Amino acid sequence: MEGVTVVDHPMVQHKLTLMRDKERSTKGFRQLLNEIGRLLCYEVTRDLPLEYVDIETPLTTMRAPRLAGKKLVFAPILRAGEGFLEGMLDLVPSARVAHIGIYRDPATLKAVEYYFKAPPDVAERLVILLDPMLATANSAVAAVERIKARGARDIRFVCLLAAPEGIKRLRETHPDVRIWTAAIDSHLNDHGYIVPGLGDAGDRMYGTK
Ligand code: URA
């Protein structure tokens, strides 16, 4: 599917299966989300440009590669997106963080914003939006619109599970935003949940209901 990367690495797939299991504990779920976050970060940054610089090792001089492109901003969509953040920051400790507080109204499934805070230089950075579940894409579309309004031009979206409906909506609304996901599930049910899915990611992370 154009613009969509399914991260089919065996470690990611194994951990995702553990997370789908309804018997997984809150602690286990959170831990796994963190671990997969790190692995997805590895994949979403795979094509970052490098430049060559002269350095001295203890033995000799050499030209060695280092990251050359834009600096990163991780932008979790609260609250479930927070589950990815620690793993991502483990890999890119110098990244900035934007918080986007959006919840979906359970009756209308529409996105409602309640908080937004982003670094001032977001326009010069690569923004990686984080939300474990790309379901209707209402929150994702609202988050992309919000961060674009702040000047962001280079945006990627990372999720754990995506529904075909959500991918279609996000890609049609924002074709410039590429998506990385660990799996594309079958469909959305009448309540906007991904099937077979893993339930409500936020509730499972935090032990709420
Ligand atoms: N959000 C979730 O947490 N789970 C779903 O299945 C859909 C949206």
Boltz pocket constraint, residues with backbone or C-beta under 6 A from the ligand:
constraints:
  - pocket:
      binder: B
      contacts: [[A, 80], [A, 133], [A, 135], [A, 192], [A, 193], [A, 194], [A, 195], [A, 197], [A, 198], [A, 199], [A, 200], [A, 201], [A, 202]]
      max_distance: 6.0
